[in-house]
Amino acid sequence: MISPAFSFFDLLGYQFFQYALIGGSLAAFACGWIGLFLVLRREAMIVDGVAHTAFGGIAIGIFLGIDPILSALVVSILAVLGISYMRGKGLAHSDSATAVMLALGFSTGLIVVSLAGGFSVDLFTYLFGSILTISQQDLLLVTALGLVVLAFLTLFYKEILAITFDAESARMMGIPVRTISLIFNLIVALTIILSIRIIGIILVVALIVLPALAALQLRLSFRRTVVSTVLIGVLSTVLGVIVSAFYNVATSGIIVFTMVAVYLIVAAYARLG
């Protein structure tokens, strides 16, 4: 625990704290946009599926001595393509296809871990996140992610909105539903993988889904809901980083706890109001 005399502004003088605040805020920004559309499409399960599939990719990367984020990204993209194929061919519904990929990826990870002789420190870092140790390279990657998400959702805003609320009508309007949905899901995979470095595999679903759930309770216009989602995610992340730095508690746990608290408060307010 940091001395009370040690202020927030003192912490701002440390590079690791600056990186944590900026990186966490950028990740929350990207996750908020993505999460809102996933929740509205009732496809939040894909976050959990891809995140747990990434466990297999990270384990393979550590085992082979290559960049775990790169191997996780490759495995996650294959998982998204597999989910899209199974859904497109009518082999399984979206949630069932996601569950298949989740089981395959996670079991692969467990096999690789057992072959390697057990869990390593590196693997635990990816399971639970380590926002206070992100590097300049991590920061650049998360910045690039935020720009990609913003560019995609800005360019295809109307199309994604149409697909989200009525895919059949969007198809009749000539919108390439399958292509845009596939690109969107690939961006979801990219968002999940880069967010894992911030908050970890186990809790990444909360970073993506909870701010959207909380914002939707307010029943605002869609644009205001987008803004509310992003603000809830960013502010919860910033608060989590500050509290964890002062009291030496798990950053990802505080971030998610804050988001759950916000969701419960907003939900109660919406019901009583």
Beta strands, then each sheet from edge to edge (+ up, - down):
end
